[in-house]
């Protein structure tokens, strides 16, 4: 299995430039469902359940776990999965702790870091071929907080531009 080391380095640079919850975020509403209420975003991320394929009734964390499981399934299909798993688990991303947030909510910040870490692992394993994680990472690069699922799209929180 070929890992994408060059893309890993490129992704780390992109993470270094991430800024969250600024009011000037512009996200394509054809690609994402947008919300501007932080309380709703928090509820979406941690409390609500969604219909997502066969995961009807799953919370956002379940949707993320299902996509992560598919990603890790790629690793576990190989004869040397233990070594490959060790390589992926030991990816260091110190840039995650340099991300600038304008909120103080510890849970949200840790959730964001965890999801970006999944995006990094996806890129390392699959390149840019995993549509779910690429869409998630794109929303993060734009400064939004992907926090749920609606109408076949990722829900993204950004502050109101008003």
C-alpha positions in Angstrom: 0.0 0.0 0.0 1.3 3.4 -0.9 0.7 6.1 1.6 0.5 9.7 0.5 3.4 11.4 2.3 3.5 14.4 0.1 -0.2 15.1 0.5 0.3 14.7 4.3 2.8 17.5 4.3 0.5 19.7 2.1 -2.4 19.0 4.4 -0.4 20.0 7.5 0.4 23.3 5.8 -3.3 23.8 5.1 -4.2 23.1 8.7 -1.7 25.7 9.8 -3.7 28.3 7.9 -7.1 27.3 9.3 -9.2 30.0 11.1 -12.6 29.2 12.6 -15.8 31.1 13.3 -14.8 34.3 11.5 -17.8 36.1 10.0 -16.4 36.4 6.5 -16.7 32.6 5.8 -18.2 31.9 2.3 -19.4 28.4 1.7 -21.2 27.0 -1.3 -24.8 26.4 -0.2 -25.3 24.0 -3.1 -22.7 21.7 -1.6 -23.4 22.2 2.1 -26.5 23.0 4.3 -25.6 26.2 6.2 -26.6 27.2 9.7 -25.6 30.3 11.6 -26.8 29.5 15.2 -24.1 28.2 17.5 -26.5 26.4 19.8 -28.0 24.6 16.8 -24.6 23.6 15.6 -23.7 22.2 19.0 -26.9 20.2 19.2 -26.3 18.9 15.7 -22.7 17.8 16.5 -23.4 16.2 19.9 -27.1 15.5 20.4 -29.3 15.1 17.3 -29.8 12.0 15.2 -29.9 11.9 11.4 -30.9 9.7 8.6 -27.7 8.8 6.7 -28.0 5.8 4.4 -28.3 2.7 6.6 -27.4 4.7 9.7 -31.0 6.0 10.3 -31.2 7.5 13.7 -27.4 7.8 14.1 -25.9 11.0 15.6 -23.2 12.9 13.7 -20.6 11.0 15.7 -22.0 7.8 14.3 -21.9 9.1 10.7 -18.2 10.0 11.3 -17.5 6.6 12.9 -19.1 4.8 9.9 -16.9 6.7 7.5 -13.8 6.2 9.6 -14.6 2.5 9.8 -14.7 2.3 6.0 -11.3 4.1 5.9 -9.8 1.7 8.4 -11.2 -1.2 6.5 -8.8 -0.4 3.7 -5.9 -0.9 6.2 -7.2 -4.1 7.7 -7.6 -5.7 4.2 -3.8 -5.9 3.9 -1.6 -8.8 5.1 0.6 -6.3 7.0 -2.3 -4.4 8.5 -0.7 -4.3 12.0 2.3 -2.4 10.6 0.2 -0.2 8.4 -2.2 0.6 11.3 0.8 1.6 13.5 2.1 4.0 10.8 -1.3 5.7 10.5 -1.9 5.9 14.3 1.5 7.5 14.8 1.0 10.4 12.4 1.8 13.5 14.4 -0.2 16.6 13.6 1.0 19.3 16.0 -0.6 22.0 13.7 -4.0 20.9 15.2 -3.0 22.7 18.4 -2.1 25.9 16.6 -5.5 26.4 15.0 -7.0 29.7 16.0 -10.6 29.6 17.5 -12.8 32.5 18.5 -14.8 30.3 20.8 -13.9 28.9 24.2 -16.0 25.7 24.0 -13.5 22.9 24.8 -15.8 20.1 23.5 -16.3 21.8 20.1 -12.6 22.5 19.7 -11.7 18.9 20.5 -14.3 17.6 18.2 -13.0 19.8 15.4 -9.4 18.6 16.0 -10.6 15.0 16.0 -12.5 15.3 12.8 -9.6 17.1 11.1 -7.3 14.2 12.2 -9.7 11.8 10.5 -9.4 13.9 7.3 -5.6 13.8 7.6 -5.7 10.0 8.0 -8.1 9.7 5.0 -5.8 11.8 2.8 -2.7 9.8 4.0 -4.4 6.5 3.2 -6.6 7.3 0.1 -5.2 10.5 -1.2 -8.1 12.8 -2.3 -10.3 9.8 -3.2 -12.6 9.7 -0.1 -15.5 12.1 -1.0 -16.9 12.3 2.5 -13.6 13.3 4.2 -12.6 15.6 1.3 -15.9 17.5 1.7 -15.4 17.6 5.4 -11.9 18.9 5.1 -12.9 21.5 2.5 -15.5 22.9 4.9 -12.9 23.1 7.6 -10.4 24.9 5.3 -13.1 27.5 4.6 -13.5 28.1 8.3 -16.8 26.4 8.9 -17.7 23.7 11.5 -19.2 20.6 9.9 -21.7 19.4 12.5 -24.4 17.3 11.0 -26.2 15.9 8.0 -29.3 17.1 6.2 -30.8 16.5 2.7 -27.8 14.5 1.6 -25.4 17.3 2.6 -23.0 18.1 5.4 -24.4 20.8 7.7 -21.8 23.5 8.3 -22.0 26.2 11.0 -20.6 29.6 10.3 -21.4 32.8 12.2 -23.9 35.1 10.6 -22.3 37.5 8.3 -24.5 40.4 9.5 
